[in-house]
């Protein structure tokens, strides 16, 4: 049936060593990636965090420098405003003085510019008085022009400082945004590092458990348990018909070995049992046949899409035993 083929394909990959141990419910087993790979990935993340921290420190220096420039600009703007106020005050004072002078010159007593000119005793005196009137008028115009130029220059400086301050504020906002992004990246990668630490700890525990399971399986195999069998004892192969040399693999009822099938029943309808059940290619070993592998009798009860030709898959109780039992070649004999 389709589920049996699917679980055999998965199982074959696991037994061949392409898939590392994963735990069934309540059982901790070793899982990819390895501790070394996790350590490498963690180290790469730590390097990234270190680089981001350096960038953040540099960015902090830039922000401090920018803040200092903004303070200097603000101080310059304040000074410019003071100069503007002083120039405005000076202009008002000068304007008032000019009005008083004009009032004096044109309205004081009975003397007017015309009378002043008419009172000249001779041509020289007339020209002198004319120069006087002209000089006073030009002085007022020059002073007003100078004041106007000064006010214009101060205003231009103030406008330039305002533009500079706005530009600095925009740069500060961009740097603060970038700093926030860097801090978020650092926090995210730090969380990943913490997760890696947790995974590394679990991987170490899983490796230790796997090593223990492998040692137990090897001990059981060396005592003649037939790759994780639950009993049956050794059987002599003297006089037995050899079926040839077979590739021996192992599987268990976990998801990685059997998929959704879960070891509920074999292709022949029996309940898979460690020490008895094997999966075979029915065209090589018919279902129901009993064979001897390493002195132990097994019954051909199961099949699989990856079990073709001289391949036998031995059922065991757990994934650690399946991995520890490994893949090997053995002479197989007919038992019945």
C-alpha positions in Angstrom: 0.0 0.0 0.0 1.1 3.6 -0.6 1.8 4.5 3.1 4.1 1.4 3.4 6.1 2.4 0.3 6.4 6.0 1.6 7.6 4.9 5.0 10.2 2.5 3.5 11.7 5.3 1.4 12.0 7.5 4.5 13.4 4.7 6.5 16.0 3.7 4.0 17.4 7.2 4.0 17.6 7.2 7.8 19.3 3.8 8.1 21.8 4.8 5.4 22.9 7.6 7.6 21.4 10.5 5.6 19.0 11.5 8.3 20.2 11.9 11.9 18.2 10.8 14.9 15.1 12.6 15.9 13.0 11.8 18.9 9.6 10.3 19.1 7.3 11.6 21.8 9.0 11.5 25.2 12.4 10.4 23.7 15.3 12.8 23.2 17.5 12.0 20.2 20.2 13.7 18.3 18.9 16.1 15.5 20.5 18.1 12.7 22.4 20.4 12.7 25.2 19.1 14.8 26.7 20.9 17.8 29.6 22.0 15.6 27.4 23.5 13.0 25.3 25.3 15.6 28.5 26.6 17.2 29.6 27.9 13.8 26.2 29.5 13.1 26.2 31.1 16.6 29.8 32.4 16.0 28.8 33.9 12.7 25.9 35.7 14.5 28.2 36.9 17.2 30.5 38.4 14.6 27.5 40.1 13.0 26.4 41.5 16.4 30.0 42.7 17.1 30.1 44.4 13.7 26.6 46.0 14.3 27.8 47.2 17.8 30.8 48.8 16.2 28.6 50.5 13.7 26.3 51.6 16.5 29.2 53.1 18.4 30.4 55.0 15.4 26.8 56.2 14.8 26.6 57.3 18.4 29.7 59.4 17.9 28.3 60.9 14.7 25.1 61.8 16.6 27.0 63.4 19.4 29.1 65.5 16.9 25.9 66.5 15.1 24.3 67.5 18.3 27.3 69.7 19.1 27.0 71.4 15.7 23.3 72.0 16.3 24.1 73.6 19.7 26.7 75.8 18.0 24.3 76.8 15.3 21.6 77.6 17.8 24.0 79.8 19.7 25.0 81.5 16.4 21.3 82.1 15.6 20.8 83.6 19.0 23.8 85.9 18.5 22.5 86.9 15.1 19.1 87.7 16.5 20.8 90.0 19.1 22.7 91.7 16.3 19.5 92.1 14.4 17.8 93.6 17.4 20.7 96.0 18.0 20.7 97.1 14.3 17.0 97.7 14.4 17.4 99.7 17.6 20.2 101.7 16.1 18.2 102.4 13.0 15.3 103.6 15.0 17.6 105.9 17.0 19.2 107.2 13.8 15.9 107.8 12.2 14.7 109.8 15.2 17.9 111.8 15.3 17.5 112.6 11.6 13.9 113.7 12.1 15.0 116.0 14.9 17.8 117.4 12.8 15.5 118.0 9.8 13.0 119.6 12.2 15.7 121.8 13.6 17.1 122.7 10.2 13.8 123.4 8.5 11.6 124.5 11.3 13.7 125.9 14.2 13.2 129.6 14.7 12.9 131.6 11.5 15.9 129.9 9.9 15.4 127.6 6.9 17.8 126.1 4.4 16.6 128.8 2.0 17.2 131.6 4.5 20.6 130.0 5.4 21.6 130.1 1.8 20.3 133.6 1.3 22.2 134.9 4.3 25.5 134.1 2.6 27.8 137.1 2.6 29.5 136.2 -0.7 29.8 133.4 -3.2 32.3 131.5 -1.1 30.0 131.6 1.9 27.1 130.5 -0.3 29.0 127.6 -1.6 30.2 126.6 1.8 26.6 126.7 3.1 25.4 124.7 0.1 28.1 122.1 0.8 27.0 121.9 4.4 23.3 121.3 3.4 24.4 118.7 0.9 26.8 116.9 3.3 24.1 116.7 5.9 21.7 115.2 3.4 24.3 112.7 2.1 25.3 111.7 5.6 21.7 110.8 6.4 21.3 108.9 3.1 24.7 107.0 3.7 23.8 106.2 7.3 20.4 104.9 6.3 21.9 102.9 3.4 24.5 101.4 5.7 21.9 100.5 8.3 19.8 98.9 5.6 22.8 96.9 4.3 23.7 95.8 7.8 20.1 94.6 8.5 20.0 92.8 5.1 23.3 91.0 5.8 22.2 90.0 9.3 19.0 88.7 7.9 20.8 86.6 5.3 23.0 85.2 8.0 20.0 84.3 10.1 18.3 82.7 7.1 21.4 80.6 6.4 21.7 79.5 10.0 18.0 78.5 10.0 18.5 76.4 6.9 21.6 74.9 8.4 19.8 74.1 11.6 16.9 72.5 9.7 19.4 70.4 7.7 21.2 69.3 10.9 17.8 68.4 12.5 17.0 66.3 9.4 20.3 64.5 9.6 19.9 63.9 13.3 16.5 62.3 12.7 18.0 60.0 10.0 20.8 59.0 12.3 18.4 58.3 15.2 16.3 56.2 12.8 19.3 54.3 11.7 20.4 53.8 15.3 16.9 52.5 16.2 17.2 50.0 13.3 20.6 48.8 14.4 19.4 48.4 18.0 16.5 46.3 16.7 18.9 44.2 14.5 21.2 43.6 17.5 18.3 42.7 19.7 16.9 40.2 17.1 20.3 38.6 16.5 20.9 38.4 20.3 17.7 36.5 20.6 18.9 34.2 17.8 22.1 33.7 19.7 20.1 32.8 22.8 18.1 30.3 20.7 21.3 28.8 19.4 22.6 28.4 22.9 19.4 26.5 23.8 19.7 24.4 20.7 23.4 23.7 21.4 22.5 22.6 24.9 19.8 20.3 23.6 22.1 18.9 20.9 24.8 18.1 23.4 22.2 16.3 25.6 20.9 14.5 22.5 24.4 13.5 21.4 25.1 12.1 24.9 21.9 10.1 24.9 22.6 8.8 21.4 26.1 7.8 22.4 24.5 5.9 25.3 21.9 4.3 23.1 24.6 3.3 20.6 26.7 1.8 23.3 23.8 -0.2 24.6 22.9 -1.4 21.1 26.5 -2.4 20.4 26.6 -4.3 23.7 23.4 -6.0 22.9 24.7 -6.9 19.4 28.0 -8.3 20.8 26.0 -10.5 23.1 24.2 -12.1 20.1 21.0 -10.2 20.2 20.8 -9.9 16.5 20.8 -6.1 16.0 18.3 -5.2 18.7 16.1 -8.3 18.9 14.1 -9.1 21.9 14.9 -12.8 22.2 15.0 -16.1 20.2 18.6 -17.1 20.9 21.3 -18.2 18.5 20.5 -20.7 15.8 23.1 -22.8 14.0 23.4 -22.3 10.3 25.1 -25.7 9.7 23.4 -27.4 6.7 21.1 -24.4 6.1 20.7 -23.1 2.6 22.4 -19.8 2.0 20.3 -17.2 0.3 23.3 -15.0 -0.4 24.9 -11.9 1.0 22.4 -9.2 1.9 22.7 -5.5 2.8 21.2 -5.2 6.3 19.6 -2.0 7.5 17.4 -1.2 10.5 14.2 0.8 11.1 11.8 1.6 14.0 8.2 2.9 14.3 9.2 6.6 14.5 8.0 9.1 11.9 11.5 9.4 10.3 11.6 5.7 9.7 7.9 5.0 8.9 6.2 8.3 8.2 2.5 8.3 9.0 2.4 4.5 9.0 3.8 4.7 12.6 4.5 1.0 12.8 0.9 0.0 13.3 1.0 -3.0 11.0 3.2 -4.7 8.5 2.5 -5.4 4.8 1.4 -8.9 5.8 -1.0 -7.6 8.4 1.0 -8.5 11.6 2.1 -6.2 14.3 5.8 -5.4 13.8 7.9 -6.9 16.6 11.6 -6.3 17.4 13.6 -9.5 17.1 11.1 -11.1 14.7 10.0 -8.7 11.9 12.0 -7.9 8.9 11.1 -6.1 5.6 12.2 -7.9 2.4 11.7 -7.8 -1.3 9.0 -10.5 -1.8 10.5 -11.4 -5.2 13.7 -12.5 -3.4 12.3 -13.7 0.0 8.6 -14.5 0.0 6.5 -13.0 2.9 6.1 -15.5 5.7 9.6 -17.0 5.2 11.9 -17.4 8.1 15.6 -16.6 7.6 18.7 -16.6 9.8 20.8 -13.4 10.2 23.9 -13.5 12.4 22.5 -16.6 14.1 19.0 -15.2 14.8 15.8 -16.2 13.2 13.6 -13.5 11.6 10.3 -13.6 9.8 9.7 -11.8 6.5 6.5 -9.8 7.4 7.0 -6.4 5.8 8.0 -4.7 2.5 9.1 -1.3 1.4 9.6 0.8 -1.7 13.3 1.1 -1.0 13.7 -2.6 -0.2 14.7 -4.1 -3.5 16.9 -7.1 -4.3 19.3 -8.4 -1.6 18.3 -5.9 1.0 16.8 -6.7 4.4 15.5 -4.1 6.9 15.3 -5.3 10.5 12.7 -3.9 12.8 13.9 -2.5 16.2 12.2 -0.7 19.0 13.7 2.8 18.8 15.6 5.1 16.6 18.7 5.1 18.7 19.0 1.4 18.2 18.4 1.7 14.5 21.2 4.2 14.1 23.6 2.3 16.4 22.9 -1.0 14.6 23.9 0.8 11.4 24.3 -0.7 7.9 26.3 -3.8 7.2 26.4 -6.9 5.0 25.8 -10.4 6.2 25.2 -14.0 4.9 21.5 -14.9 5.1 20.3 -18.5 5.4 16.9 -20.1 5.0 15.5 -21.3 8.3 12.5 -23.3 7.1 
